[in-house]
Amino acid sequence: MTVHTFSSRDFTRDVSAAKRAAVNGPVFITDRGRPAFALIKIEDYYRMMGHSEPSLLELMDGIDGGDGIDFEPPRLNFTSRSAALT
């Protein structure tokens, strides 16, 4: 794991470089020479917090305004068949 450091000015100028650096380890963003923020991959954050990455259903459940909506999707009726490879 590599730790990278970006000044606030360098971070602002090239956010993409900081994101690329965060793939290999945390990125510290300094303000007046002192660490002020840390940029990490979301997977590392979830691991540190002891949570798994949320499922799509969990994310959708967290969206406001969906209460009381009944949704019954229609059933698809289809028959699959083998592909003819020639």
PyMOL Python script that loads the backbone (N, CA, C, O; Angstrom):
from pymol import cmd

cmd.read_pdbstr("""\
ATOM      1  N   MET A   1       0.845  -1.173   0.000  1.00  0.00           N
ATOM      2  CA  MET A   1       0.000   0.000   0.000  1.00  0.00           C
ATOM      3  C   MET A   1       0.890   1.234   0.000  1.00  0.00           C
ATOM      4  O   MET A   1       1.801   1.372   0.816  1.00  0.00           O
ATOM      5  N   THR A   2       0.601   2.117  -0.929  1.00  0.00           N
ATOM      6  CA  THR A   2       1.355   3.350  -1.073  1.00  0.00           C
ATOM      7  C   THR A   2       0.501   4.519  -0.598  1.00  0.00           C
ATOM      8  O   THR A   2      -0.684   4.601  -0.919  1.00  0.00           O
ATOM      9  N   VAL A   3       1.103   5.414   0.162  1.00  0.00           N
ATOM     10  CA  VAL A   3       0.399   6.616   0.613  1.00  0.00           C
ATOM     11  C   VAL A   3       0.894   7.782  -0.230  1.00  0.00           C
ATOM     12  O   VAL A   3       2.096   8.019  -0.342  1.00  0.00           O
ATOM     13  N   HIS A   4      -0.050   8.507  -0.820  1.00  0.00           N
ATOM     14  CA  HIS A   4       0.283   9.688  -1.622  1.00  0.00           C
ATOM     15  C   HIS A   4      -0.202  10.929  -0.899  1.00  0.00           C
ATOM     16  O   HIS A   4      -1.148  10.874  -0.113  1.00  0.00           O
ATOM     17  N   THR A   5       0.452  12.046  -1.170  1.00  0.00           N
ATOM     18  CA  THR A   5       0.068  13.316  -0.573  1.00  0.00           C
ATOM     19  C   THR A   5      -0.074  14.351  -1.675  1.00  0.00           C
ATOM     20  O   THR A   5       0.804  14.495  -2.525  1.00  0.00           O
ATOM     21  N   PHE A   6      -1.186  15.067  -1.652  1.00  0.00           N
ATOM     22  CA  PHE A   6      -1.437  16.153  -2.588  1.00  0.00           C
ATOM     23  C   PHE A   6      -1.730  17.402  -1.777  1.00  0.00           C
ATOM     24  O   PHE A   6      -2.446  17.344  -0.777  1.00  0.00           O
ATOM     25  N   SER A   7      -1.186  18.518  -2.198  1.00  0.00           N
ATOM     26  CA  SER A   7      -1.589  19.781  -1.576  1.00  0.00           C
ATOM     27  C   SER A   7      -3.003  20.091  -2.062  1.00  0.00           C
ATOM     28  O   SER A   7      -3.448  19.547  -3.072  1.00  0.00           O
ATOM     29  N   SER A   8      -3.698  20.949  -1.355  1.00  0.00           N
ATOM     30  CA  SER A   8      -5.048  21.340  -1.773  1.00  0.00           C
ATOM     31  C   SER A   8      -5.028  21.909  -3.185  1.00  0.00           C
ATOM     32  O   SER A   8      -5.928  21.645  -3.982  1.00  0.00           O
ATOM     33  N   ARG A   9      -4.016  22.677  -3.483  1.00  0.00           N
ATOM     34  CA  ARG A   9      -3.896  23.292  -4.810  1.00  0.00           C
ATOM     35  C   ARG A   9      -3.696  22.228  -5.875  1.00  0.00           C
ATOM     36  O   ARG A   9      -4.358  22.265  -6.912  1.00  0.00           O
ATOM     37  N   ASP A  10      -2.785  21.271  -5.638  1.00  0.00           N
ATOM     38  CA  ASP A  10      -2.548  20.212  -6.617  1.00  0.00           C
ATOM     39  C   ASP A  10      -3.771  19.321  -6.791  1.00  0.00           C
ATOM     40  O   ASP A  10      -4.080  18.888  -7.901  1.00  0.00           O
ATOM     41  N   PHE A  11      -4.467  19.049  -5.685  1.00  0.00           N
ATOM     42  CA  PHE A  11      -5.680  18.251  -5.757  1.00  0.00           C
ATOM     43  C   PHE A  11      -6.731  18.941  -6.626  1.00  0.00           C
ATOM     44  O   PHE A  11      -7.366  18.304  -7.466  1.00  0.00           O
ATOM     45  N   THR A  12      -6.908  20.246  -6.419  1.00  0.00           N
ATOM     46  CA  THR A  12      -7.886  21.001  -7.191  1.00  0.00           C
ATOM     47  C   THR A  12      -7.531  21.023  -8.672  1.00  0.00           C
ATOM     48  O   THR A  12      -8.413  20.947  -9.528  1.00  0.00           O
ATOM     49  N   ARG A  13      -6.259  21.126  -8.968  1.00  0.00           N
ATOM     50  CA  ARG A  13      -5.816  21.173 -10.367  1.00  0.00           C
ATOM     51  C   ARG A  13      -5.972  19.836 -11.079  1.00  0.00           C
ATOM     52  O   ARG A  13      -6.252  19.800 -12.278  1.00  0.00           O
ATOM     53  N   ASP A  14      -5.791  18.724 -10.342  1.00  0.00           N
ATOM     54  CA  ASP A  14      -5.806  17.417 -11.007  1.00  0.00           C
ATOM     55  C   ASP A  14      -6.459  16.360 -10.117  1.00  0.00           C
ATOM     56  O   ASP A  14      -5.781  15.498  -9.558  1.00  0.00           O
ATOM     57  N   VAL A  15      -7.768  16.440  -9.998  1.00  0.00           N
ATOM     58  CA  VAL A  15      -8.524  15.475  -9.191  1.00  0.00           C
ATOM     59  C   VAL A  15      -8.337  14.065  -9.743  1.00  0.00           C
ATOM     60  O   VAL A  15      -8.259  13.104  -8.979  1.00  0.00           O
ATOM     61  N   SER A  16      -8.267  13.940 -11.064  1.00  0.00           N
ATOM     62  CA  SER A  16      -8.105  12.613 -11.684  1.00  0.00           C
ATOM     63  C   SER A  16      -6.824  11.930 -11.239  1.00  0.00           C
ATOM     64  O   SER A  16      -6.811  10.717 -11.030  1.00  0.00           O
ATOM     65  N   ALA A  17      -5.755  12.684 -11.092  1.00  0.00           N
ATOM     66  CA  ALA A  17      -4.490  12.102 -10.638  1.00  0.00           C
ATOM     67  C   ALA A  17      -4.630  11.583  -9.210  1.00  0.00           C
ATOM     68  O   ALA A  17      -4.091  10.527  -8.877  1.00  0.00           O
ATOM     69  N   ALA A  18      -5.344  12.312  -8.375  1.00  0.00           N
ATOM     70  CA  ALA A  18      -5.564  11.867  -6.994  1.00  0.00           C
ATOM     71  C   ALA A  18      -6.403  10.596  -6.974  1.00  0.00           C
ATOM     72  O   ALA A  18      -6.129   9.688  -6.189  1.00  0.00           O
ATOM     73  N   LYS A  19      -7.421  10.521  -7.827  1.00  0.00           N
ATOM     74  CA  LYS A  19      -8.253   9.316  -7.890  1.00  0.00           C
ATOM     75  C   LYS A  19      -7.437   8.126  -8.371  1.00  0.00           C
ATOM     76  O   LYS A  19      -7.592   7.021  -7.850  1.00  0.00           O
ATOM     77  N   ARG A  20      -6.575   8.335  -9.352  1.00  0.00           N
ATOM     78  CA  ARG A  20      -5.708   7.238  -9.819  1.00  0.00           C
ATOM     79  C   ARG A  20      -4.755   6.794  -8.716  1.00  0.00           C
ATOM     80  O   ARG A  20      -4.492   5.601  -8.565  1.00  0.00           O
ATOM     81  N   ALA A  21      -4.241   7.740  -7.950  1.00  0.00           N
ATOM     82  CA  ALA A  21      -3.320   7.407  -6.858  1.00  0.00           C
ATOM     83  C   ALA A  21      -4.042   6.644  -5.758  1.00  0.00           C
ATOM     84  O   ALA A  21      -3.438   5.794  -5.103  1.00  0.00           O
ATOM     85  N   ALA A  22      -5.322   6.930  -5.542  1.00  0.00           N
ATOM     86  CA  ALA A  22      -6.086   6.275  -4.474  1.00  0.00           C
ATOM     87  C   ALA A  22      -6.308   4.794  -4.752  1.00  0.00           C
ATOM     88  O   ALA A  22      -6.653   4.041  -3.841  1.00  0.00           O
ATOM     89  N   VAL A  23      -6.119   4.370  -5.982  1.00  0.00           N
ATOM     90  CA  VAL A  23      -6.246   2.944  -6.309  1.00  0.00           C
ATOM     91  C   VAL A  23      -5.190   2.138  -5.559  1.00  0.00           C
ATOM     92  O   VAL A  23      -5.437   0.993  -5.180  1.00  0.00           O
ATOM     93  N   ASN A  24      -4.022   2.727  -5.344  1.00  0.00           N
ATOM     94  CA  ASN A  24      -2.900   2.027  -4.699  1.00  0.00           C
ATOM     95  C   ASN A  24      -2.806   2.264  -3.204  1.00  0.00           C
ATOM     96  O   ASN A  24      -1.980   1.638  -2.539  1.00  0.00           O
ATOM     97  N   GLY A  25      -3.618   3.139  -2.659  1.00  0.00           N
ATOM     98  CA  GLY A  25      -3.566   3.427  -1.233  1.00  0.00           C
ATOM     99  C   GLY A  25      -4.178   4.778  -0.948  1.00  0.00           C
ATOM    100  O   GLY A  25      -4.593   5.480  -1.871  1.00  0.00           O
ATOM    101  N   PRO A  26      -4.240   5.155   0.320  1.00  0.00           N
ATOM    102  CA  PRO A  26      -4.882   6.426   0.671  1.00  0.00           C
ATOM    103  C   PRO A  26      -4.124   7.629   0.121  1.00  0.00           C
ATOM    104  O   PRO A  26      -2.905   7.599  -0.050  1.00  0.00           O
ATOM    105  N   VAL A  27      -4.876   8.674  -0.146  1.00  0.00           N
ATOM    106  CA  VAL A  27      -4.303   9.942  -0.600  1.00  0.00           C
ATOM    107  C   VAL A  27      -4.621  10.976   0.467  1.00  0.00           C
ATOM    108  O   VAL A  27      -5.785  11.203   0.794  1.00  0.00           O
ATOM    109  N   PHE A  28      -3.596  11.594   1.002  1.00  0.00           N
ATOM    110  CA  PHE A  28      -3.786  12.662   1.971  1.00  0.00           C
ATOM    111  C   PHE A  28      -3.753  13.995   1.236  1.00  0.00           C
ATOM    112  O   PHE A  28      -2.864  14.250   0.423  1.00  0.00           O
ATOM    113  N   ILE A  29      -4.727  14.832   1.532  1.00  0.00           N
ATOM    114  CA  ILE A  29      -4.808  16.155   0.942  1.00  0.00           C
ATOM    115  C   ILE A  29      -4.469  17.143   2.043  1.00  0.00           C
ATOM    116  O   ILE A  29      -5.125  17.190   3.083  1.00  0.00           O
ATOM    117  N   THR A  30      -3.441  17.924   1.796  1.00  0.00           N
ATOM    118  CA  THR A  30      -2.948  18.821   2.842  1.00  0.00           C
ATOM    119  C   THR A  30      -3.484  20.235   2.655  1.00  0.00           C
ATOM    120  O   THR A  30      -3.796  20.666   1.546  1.00  0.00           O
ATOM    121  N   ASP A  31      -3.578  20.925   3.759  1.00  0.00           N
ATOM    122  CA  ASP A  31      -3.947  22.332   3.777  1.00  0.00           C
ATOM    123  C   ASP A  31      -2.888  23.035   4.605  1.00  0.00           C
ATOM    124  O   ASP A  31      -2.773  22.807   5.809  1.00  0.00           O
ATOM    125  N   ARG A  32      -2.118  23.890   3.954  1.00  0.00           N
ATOM    126  CA  ARG A  32      -0.998  24.580   4.588  1.00  0.00           C
ATOM    127  C   ARG A  32       0.011  23.598   5.181  1.00  0.00           C
ATOM    128  O   ARG A  32       0.568  23.818   6.257  1.00  0.00           O
ATOM    129  N   GLY A  33       0.227  22.509   4.444  1.00  0.00           N
ATOM    130  CA  GLY A  33       1.250  21.545   4.840  1.00  0.00           C
ATOM    131  C   GLY A  33       0.803  20.495   5.839  1.00  0.00           C
ATOM    132  O   GLY A  33       1.576  19.599   6.175  1.00  0.00           O
ATOM    133  N   ARG A  34      -0.417  20.586   6.315  1.00  0.00           N
ATOM    134  CA  ARG A  34      -0.905  19.612   7.300  1.00  0.00           C
ATOM    135  C   ARG A  34      -2.018  18.771   6.684  1.00  0.00           C
ATOM    136  O   ARG A  34      -2.865  19.307   5.970  1.00  0.00           O
ATOM    137  N   PRO A  35      -2.033  17.472   6.945  1.00  0.00           N
ATOM    138  CA  PRO A  35      -3.114  16.633   6.399  1.00  0.00           C
ATOM    139  C   PRO A  35      -4.478  17.139   6.876  1.00  0.00           C
ATOM    140  O   PRO A  35      -4.699  17.347   8.069  1.00  0.00           O
ATOM    141  N   ALA A  36      -5.393  17.332   5.905  1.00  0.00           N
ATOM    142  CA  ALA A  36      -6.727  17.823   6.231  1.00  0.00           C
ATOM    143  C   ALA A  36      -7.815  16.841   5.823  1.00  0.00           C
ATOM    144  O   ALA A  36      -8.869  16.778   6.456  1.00  0.00           O
ATOM    145  N   PHE A  37      -7.561  16.071   4.760  1.00  0.00           N
ATOM    146  CA  PHE A  37      -8.547  15.135   4.242  1.00  0.00           C
ATOM    147  C   PHE A  37      -7.834  13.881   3.757  1.00  0.00           C
ATOM    148  O   PHE A  37      -6.629  13.887   3.505  1.00  0.00           O
ATOM    149  N   ALA A  38      -8.604  12.807   3.634  1.00  0.00           N
ATOM    150  CA  ALA A  38      -8.075  11.562   3.080  1.00  0.00           C
ATOM    151  C   ALA A  38      -9.029  11.066   2.009  1.00  0.00           C
ATOM    152  O   ALA A  38     -10.247  11.106   2.189  1.00  0.00           O
ATOM    153  N   LEU A  39      -8.484  10.602   0.901  1.00  0.00           N
ATOM    154  CA  LEU A  39      -9.264  10.035  -0.188  1.00  0.00           C
ATOM    155  C   LEU A  39      -8.927   8.552  -0.262  1.00  0.00           C
ATOM    156  O   LEU A  39      -7.763   8.176  -0.403  1.00  0.00           O
ATOM    157  N   ILE A  40      -9.968   7.704  -0.164  1.00  0.00           N
ATOM    158  CA  ILE A  40      -9.760   6.257  -0.228  1.00  0.00           C
ATOM    159  C   ILE A  40     -10.794   5.639  -1.155  1.00  0.00           C
ATOM    160  O   ILE A  40     -11.815   6.258  -1.455  1.00  0.00           O
ATOM    161  N   LYS A  41     -10.532   4.423  -1.605  1.00  0.00           N
ATOM    162  CA  LYS A  41     -11.493   3.698  -2.429  1.00  0.00           C
ATOM    163  C   LYS A  41     -12.705   3.348  -1.572  1.00  0.00           C
ATOM    164  O   LYS A  41     -12.581   3.118  -0.369  1.00  0.00           O
ATOM    165  N   ILE A  42     -13.866   3.309  -2.198  1.00  0.00           N
ATOM    166  CA  ILE A  42     -15.093   3.017  -1.460  1.00  0.00           C
ATOM    167  C   ILE A  42     -15.047   1.621  -0.855  1.00  0.00           C
ATOM    168  O   ILE A  42     -15.591   1.406   0.228  1.00  0.00           O
ATOM    169  N   GLU A  43     -14.414   0.675  -1.525  1.00  0.00           N
ATOM    170  CA  GLU A  43     -14.296  -0.682  -0.974  1.00  0.00           C
ATOM    171  C   GLU A  43     -13.501  -0.664   0.329  1.00  0.00           C
ATOM    172  O   GLU A  43     -13.831  -1.380   1.274  1.00  0.00           O
ATOM    173  N   ASP A  44     -12.453   0.156   0.374  1.00  0.00           N
ATOM    174  CA  ASP A  44     -11.658   0.271   1.599  1.00  0.00           C
ATOM    175  C   ASP A  44     -12.477   0.912   2.717  1.00  0.00           C
ATOM    176  O   ASP A  44     -12.368   0.520   3.879  1.00  0.00           O
ATOM    177  N   TYR A  45     -13.294   1.896   2.360  1.00  0.00           N
ATOM    178  CA  TYR A  45     -14.149   2.533   3.354  1.00  0.00           C
ATOM    179  C   TYR A  45     -15.117   1.523   3.955  1.00  0.00           C
ATOM    180  O   TYR A  45     -15.252   1.437   5.176  1.00  0.00           O
ATOM    181  N   TYR A  46     -15.795   0.753   3.094  1.00  0.00           N
ATOM    182  CA  TYR A  46     -16.750  -0.244   3.594  1.00  0.00           C
ATOM    183  C   TYR A  46     -16.041  -1.268   4.480  1.00  0.00           C
ATOM    184  O   TYR A  46     -16.576  -1.676   5.511  1.00  0.00           O
ATOM    185  N   ARG A  47     -14.847  -1.678   4.080  1.00  0.00           N
ATOM    186  CA  ARG A  47     -14.097  -2.650   4.884  1.00  0.00           C
ATOM    187  C   ARG A  47     -13.742  -2.053   6.244  1.00  0.00           C
ATOM    188  O   ARG A  47     -13.849  -2.732   7.265  1.00  0.00           O
ATOM    189  N   MET A  48     -13.321  -0.792   6.265  1.00  0.00           N
ATOM    190  CA  MET A  48     -12.963  -0.139   7.528  1.00  0.00           C
ATOM    191  C   MET A  48     -14.169   0.010   8.447  1.00  0.00           C
ATOM    192  O   MET A  48     -14.040  -0.091   9.668  1.00  0.00           O
ATOM    193  N   MET A  49     -15.338   0.249   7.864  1.00  0.00           N
ATOM    194  CA  MET A  49     -16.556   0.445   8.642  1.00  0.00           C
ATOM    195  C   MET A  49     -17.213  -0.882   9.018  1.00  0.00           C
ATOM    196  O   MET A  49     -18.183  -0.905   9.775  1.00  0.00           O
ATOM    197  N   GLY A  50     -16.686  -1.980   8.490  1.00  0.00           N
ATOM    198  CA  GLY A  50     -17.246  -3.285   8.798  1.00  0.00           C
ATOM    199  C   GLY A  50     -18.530  -3.574   8.052  1.00  0.00           C
ATOM    200  O   GLY A  50     -19.326  -4.413   8.475  1.00  0.00           O
ATOM    201  N   HIS A  51     -18.736  -2.879   6.936  1.00  0.00           N
ATOM    202  CA  HIS A  51     -19.931  -3.098   6.128  1.00  0.00           C
ATOM    203  C   HIS A  51     -19.531  -3.667   4.778  1.00  0.00           C
ATOM    204  O   HIS A  51     -18.438  -3.416   4.271  1.00  0.00           O
ATOM    205  N   SER A  52     -20.439  -4.433   4.217  1.00  0.00           N
ATOM    206  CA  SER A  52     -20.224  -4.859   2.843  1.00  0.00           C
ATOM    207  C   SER A  52     -20.783  -3.776   1.928  1.00  0.00           C
ATOM    208  O   SER A  52     -21.545  -2.913   2.364  1.00  0.00           O
ATOM    209  N   GLU A  53     -20.402  -3.830   0.674  1.00  0.00           N
ATOM    210  CA  GLU A  53     -20.918  -2.869  -0.283  1.00  0.00           C
ATOM    211  C   GLU A  53     -22.428  -3.068  -0.393  1.00  0.00           C
ATOM    212  O   GLU A  53     -22.887  -4.203  -0.513  1.00  0.00           O
ATOM    213  N   PRO A  54     -23.208  -1.987  -0.355  1.00  0.00           N
ATOM    214  CA  PRO A  54     -24.661  -2.154  -0.386  1.00  0.00           C
ATOM    215  C   PRO A  54     -25.136  -2.733  -1.716  1.00  0.00           C
ATOM    216  O   PRO A  54     -24.567  -2.456  -2.772  1.00  0.00           O
ATOM    217  N   SER A  55     -26.178  -3.531  -1.639  1.00  0.00           N
ATOM    218  CA  SER A  55     -26.753  -4.102  -2.854  1.00  0.00           C
ATOM    219  C   SER A  55     -27.602  -3.035  -3.541  1.00  0.00           C
ATOM    220  O   SER A  55     -27.905  -1.994  -2.958  1.00  0.00           O
ATOM    221  N   LEU A  56     -27.978  -3.309  -4.784  1.00  0.00           N
ATOM    222  CA  LEU A  56     -28.831  -2.381  -5.516  1.00  0.00           C
ATOM    223  C   LEU A  56     -30.158  -2.189  -4.785  1.00  0.00           C
ATOM    224  O   LEU A  56     -30.684  -1.078  -4.722  1.00  0.00           O
ATOM    225  N   LEU A  57     -30.689  -3.265  -4.239  1.00  0.00           N
ATOM    226  CA  LEU A  57     -31.955  -3.177  -3.510  1.00  0.00           C
ATOM    227  C   LEU A  57     -31.811  -2.265  -2.290  1.00  0.00           C
ATOM    228  O   LEU A  57     -32.696  -1.455  -2.017  1.00  0.00           O
ATOM    229  N   GLU A  58     -30.713  -2.389  -1.561  1.00  0.00           N
ATOM    230  CA  GLU A  58     -30.494  -1.525  -0.395  1.00  0.00           C
ATOM    231  C   GLU A  58     -30.373  -0.064  -0.811  1.00  0.00           C
ATOM    232  O   GLU A  58     -30.904   0.819  -0.138  1.00  0.00           O
ATOM    233  N   LEU A  59     -29.678   0.195  -1.916  1.00  0.00           N
ATOM    234  CA  LEU A  59     -29.553   1.566  -2.400  1.00  0.00           C
ATOM    235  C   LEU A  59     -30.913   2.127  -2.805  1.00  0.00           C
ATOM    236  O   LEU A  59     -31.233   3.276  -2.500  1.00  0.00           O
ATOM    237  N   MET A  60     -31.707   1.313  -3.490  1.00  0.00           N
ATOM    238  CA  MET A  60     -33.023   1.781  -3.926  1.00  0.00           C
ATOM    239  C   MET A  60     -33.961   1.987  -2.746  1.00  0.00           C
ATOM    240  O   MET A  60     -34.791   2.895  -2.769  1.00  0.00           O
ATOM    241  N   ASP A  61     -33.841   1.154  -1.713  1.00  0.00           N
ATOM    242  CA  ASP A  61     -34.660   1.336  -0.514  1.00  0.00           C
ATOM    243  C   ASP A  61     -34.346   2.657   0.186  1.00  0.00           C
ATOM    244  O   ASP A  61     -35.193   3.199   0.895  1.00  0.00           O
ATOM    245  N   GLY A  62     -33.137   3.175  -0.008  1.00  0.00           N
ATOM    246  CA  GLY A  62     -32.735   4.417   0.633  1.00  0.00           C
ATOM    247  C   GLY A  62     -33.199   5.664  -0.087  1.00  0.00           C
ATOM    248  O   GLY A  62     -32.991   6.771   0.410  1.00  0.00           O
ATOM    249  N   ILE A  63     -33.831   5.516  -1.261  1.00  0.00           N
ATOM    250  CA  ILE A  63     -34.302   6.670  -2.014  1.00  0.00           C
ATOM    251  C   ILE A  63     -35.630   7.146  -1.427  1.00  0.00           C
ATOM    252  O   ILE A  63     -36.559   6.357  -1.254  1.00  0.00           O
ATOM    253  N   ASP A  64     -35.711   8.438  -1.123  1.00  0.00           N
ATOM    254  CA  ASP A  64     -36.934   9.012  -0.562  1.00  0.00           C
ATOM    255  C   ASP A  64     -38.037   9.048  -1.606  1.00  0.00           C
ATOM    256  O   ASP A  64     -37.766   9.169  -2.801  1.00  0.00           O
ATOM    257  N   GLY A  65     -39.279   8.945  -1.156  1.00  0.00           N
ATOM    258  CA  GLY A  65     -40.426   9.118  -2.023  1.00  0.00           C
ATOM    259  C   GLY A  65     -40.976   7.843  -2.632  1.00  0.00           C
ATOM    260  O   GLY A  65     -41.905   7.916  -3.435  1.00  0.00           O
ATOM    261  N   GLY A  66     -40.457   6.703  -2.295  1.00  0.00           N
ATOM    262  CA  GLY A  66     -40.929   5.466  -2.881  1.00  0.00           C
ATOM    263  C   GLY A  66     -41.930   4.722  -2.029  1.00  0.00           C
ATOM    264  O   GLY A  66     -42.386   3.644  -2.409  1.00  0.00           O
ATOM    265  N   ASP A  67     -42.279   5.271  -0.892  1.00  0.00           N
ATOM    266  CA  ASP A  67     -43.210   4.587   0.011  1.00  0.00           C
ATOM    267  C   ASP A  67     -44.612   4.533  -0.590  1.00  0.00           C
ATOM    268  O   ASP A  67     -45.077   5.502  -1.189  1.00  0.00           O
ATOM    269  N   GLY A  68     -45.269   3.411  -0.426  1.00  0.00           N
ATOM    270  CA  GLY A  68     -46.646   3.275  -0.844  1.00  0.00           C
ATOM    271  C   GLY A  68     -46.856   2.992  -2.317  1.00  0.00           C
ATOM    272  O   GLY A  68     -47.996   2.978  -2.781  1.00  0.00           O
ATOM    273  N   ILE A  69     -45.790   2.767  -3.062  1.00  0.00           N
ATOM    274  CA  ILE A  69     -45.924   2.467  -4.480  1.00  0.00           C
ATOM    275  C   ILE A  69     -45.962   0.956  -4.653  1.00  0.00           C
ATOM    276  O   ILE A  69     -45.029   0.248  -4.274  1.00  0.00           O
ATOM    277  N   ASP A  70     -47.054   0.478  -5.230  1.00  0.00           N
ATOM    278  CA  ASP A  70     -47.159  -0.948  -5.527  1.00  0.00           C
ATOM    279  C   ASP A  70     -46.608  -1.184  -6.923  1.00  0.00           C
ATOM    280  O   ASP A  70     -46.958  -0.487  -7.876  1.00  0.00           O
ATOM    281  N   PHE A  71     -45.750  -2.168  -7.020  1.00  0.00           N
ATOM    282  CA  PHE A  71     -45.143  -2.473  -8.315  1.00  0.00           C
ATOM    283  C   PHE A  71     -45.214  -3.966  -8.539  1.00  0.00           C
ATOM    284  O   PHE A  71     -44.589  -4.745  -7.819  1.00  0.00           O
ATOM    285  N   GLU A  72     -45.972  -4.358  -9.530  1.00  0.00           N
ATOM    286  CA  GLU A  72     -46.097  -5.764  -9.905  1.00  0.00           C
ATOM    287  C   GLU A  72     -45.655  -5.892 -11.349  1.00  0.00           C
ATOM    288  O   GLU A  72     -46.467  -5.716 -12.257  1.00  0.00           O
ATOM    289  N   PRO A  73     -44.387  -6.193 -11.583  1.00  0.00           N
ATOM    290  CA  PRO A  73     -43.928  -6.300 -12.976  1.00  0.00           C
ATOM    291  C   PRO A  73     -44.576  -7.497 -13.668  1.00  0.00           C
ATOM    292  O   PRO A  73     -44.812  -8.530 -13.039  1.00  0.00           O
ATOM    293  N   PRO A  74     -44.864  -7.358 -14.960  1.00  0.00           N
ATOM    294  CA  PRO A  74     -45.460  -8.489 -15.675  1.00  0.00           C
ATOM    295  C   PRO A  74     -44.453  -9.625 -15.819  1.00  0.00           C
ATOM    296  O   PRO A  74     -43.250  -9.391 -15.927  1.00  0.00           O
ATOM    297  N   ARG A  75     -44.946 -10.830 -15.818  1.00  0.00           N
ATOM    298  CA  ARG A  75     -44.094 -12.000 -15.996  1.00  0.00           C
ATOM    299  C   ARG A  75     -43.781 -12.150 -17.469  1.00  0.00           C
ATOM    300  O   ARG A  75     -44.666 -11.992 -18.310  1.00  0.00           O
ATOM    301  N   LEU A  76     -42.555 -12.447 -17.790  1.00  0.00           N
ATOM    302  CA  LEU A  76     -42.164 -12.703 -19.169  1.00  0.00           C
ATOM    303  C   LEU A  76     -42.361 -14.173 -19.468  1.00  0.00           C
ATOM    304  O   LEU A  76     -41.906 -15.041 -18.723  1.00  0.00           O
ATOM    305  N   ASN A  77     -43.030 -14.438 -20.543  1.00  0.00           N
ATOM    306  CA  ASN A  77     -43.228 -15.815 -20.974  1.00  0.00           C
ATOM    307  C   ASN A  77     -42.448 -16.028 -22.264  1.00  0.00           C
ATOM    308  O   ASN A  77     -42.865 -15.594 -23.338  1.00  0.00           O
ATOM    309  N   PHE A  78     -41.329 -16.690 -22.143  1.00  0.00           N
ATOM    310  CA  PHE A  78     -40.546 -16.987 -23.325  1.00  0.00           C
ATOM    311  C   PHE A  78     -39.871 -18.337 -23.147  1.00  0.00           C
ATOM    312  O   PHE A  78     -39.682 -18.826 -22.033  1.00  0.00           O
ATOM    313  N   THR A  79     -39.525 -18.904 -24.251  1.00  0.00           N
ATOM    314  CA  THR A  79     -38.854 -20.197 -24.245  1.00  0.00           C
ATOM    315  C   THR A  79     -37.471 -20.015 -24.861  1.00  0.00           C
ATOM    316  O   THR A  79     -37.345 -19.485 -25.965  1.00  0.00           O
ATOM    317  N   SER A  80     -36.469 -20.439 -24.172  1.00  0.00           N
ATOM    318  CA  SER A  80     -35.137 -20.345 -24.730  1.00  0.00           C
ATOM    319  C   SER A  80     -34.835 -21.575 -25.562  1.00  0.00           C
ATOM    320  O   SER A  80     -35.394 -22.650 -25.342  1.00  0.00           O
ATOM    321  N   ARG A  81     -33.955 -21.399 -26.504  1.00  0.00           N
ATOM    322  CA  ARG A  81     -33.561 -22.546 -27.339  1.00  0.00           C
ATOM    323  C   ARG A  81     -32.066 -22.470 -27.586  1.00  0.00           C
ATOM    324  O   ARG A  81     -31.452 -21.415 -27.423  1.00  0.00           O
ATOM    325  N   SER A  82     -31.500 -23.564 -27.970  1.00  0.00           N
ATOM    326  CA  SER A  82     -30.065 -23.645 -28.214  1.00  0.00           C
ATOM    327  C   SER A  82     -29.704 -22.829 -29.450  1.00  0.00           C
ATOM    328  O   SER A  82     -30.467 -22.749 -30.413  1.00  0.00           O
ATOM    329  N   ALA A  83     -28.546 -22.241 -29.395  1.00  0.00           N
ATOM    330  CA  ALA A  83     -28.056 -21.484 -30.555  1.00  0.00           C
ATOM    331  C   ALA A  83     -27.427 -22.452 -31.538  1.00  0.00           C
ATOM    332  O   ALA A  83     -26.731 -23.390 -31.149  1.00  0.00           O
ATOM    333  N   ALA A  84     -27.678 -22.218 -32.806  1.00  0.00           N
ATOM    334  CA  ALA A  84     -27.076 -23.041 -33.869  1.00  0.00           C
ATOM    335  C   ALA A  84     -25.774 -22.385 -34.304  1.00  0.00           C
ATOM    336  O   ALA A  84     -25.786 -21.348 -34.967  1.00  0.00           O
ATOM    337  N   LEU A  85     -24.667 -22.980 -33.934  1.00  0.00           N
ATOM    338  CA  LEU A  85     -23.359 -22.437 -34.288  1.00  0.00           C
ATOM    339  C   LEU A  85     -22.843 -23.168 -35.528  1.00  0.00           C
ATOM    340  O   LEU A  85     -22.603 -24.374 -35.491  1.00  0.00           O
ATOM    341  N   THR A  86     -22.680 -22.443 -36.598  1.00  0.00           N
ATOM    342  CA  THR A  86     -22.188 -23.082 -37.829  1.00  0.00           C
ATOM    343  C   THR A  86     -20.933 -22.408 -38.297  1.00  0.00           C
ATOM    344  O   THR A  86     -20.366 -22.800 -39.317  1.00  0.00           O
TER     345      THR A  86
END
""", "prot")
cmd.dss("prot")
cmd.show_as("cartoon", "prot")
cmd.util.cbc("prot")
cmd.orient("prot")
